Amino acid sequence: MTRTTQALVVGFLGAVLLRLSLGDGYLRYVTGWMKWPLVATGVVLLGLTVWMLLRPAPDDHGGEDGANGDDHAAHDHKVPAMTWLAIVPGVIVFVASPPSLGAYLAERRADDPVAAAPDAEILPLPASDGPVDVEVAEFMWRAGVEEGATIKDRDVRLTGFVSTDENGNWYVTRIAIACCAADASASRVRVEDYDDAPERDSWVAVTGRWVEGTAPGGKSETAIEAASVEPREAPANTYQ
């Protein structure tokens, strides 16, 4: 691989970062606050590409007959062939376009410890004549605090994607990330009294009431008694 090709590889990686970060594609891999650091990194890589292409070639410092100088110059213009591996992630993004994490991960992390409720006091749900929108993780926290007092006998609406288990149950599910997809964790609530399960990985809004006595941890699973299930479009950012 020549230095010119190396520069083009760096430029390709910069272009991939800009393409992802200036759209919504980056949200499949990292959290929202990383948008501008990714944009800055892409710009720096493109600037580095221009510098690498325009900088003068290294001087020839060969011996008296010039033969050693030619060999040295040829060596200076080469970079390791392993550099080609740097383009593999970018090619995968362009060709395969991996989707956001979904049911596959959630079903395999079903036994992971559930995130604890925040230290701050969990306030009652706001008064409303209709269902109150609640995040899946928040619903689970509320179910585990004060015997579910803040959600008991309240109509709520949970939005997420569908995951299943080996017993035929289905769940409204969300995935949370702190920094990137590598630290992802799943929260899910079992849907009861609605046997016609939607398609796995499809997005739904489940309206219903908390099933008293169910809560995260131990052998219990937080559950909602569904009054209605409506399809939803997946949001641009599928992570919480």
ABEGO torsion letter per residue (X at the ends): XBAAAAAAAAAAAAAAAAAAAABAAAAAABBAAAAAAAAAAAAAAAAAAAAAAABBBBBBABBAAGAAAAAAAAAAABBBAAAAAAAAAAAAAAAAGBBBBBAAAAAAAAABBBBBBBABBBBBBBBBABBBBBBAAAAAAAAABGGGAAABGBBBBBBBBBBBBAAGBBBBBBBBBAABAAABBBBBBBBBGBABBBBBGBBBBBBEBBBBGBBBEEABBBBBBBABBBBBBBBABABX
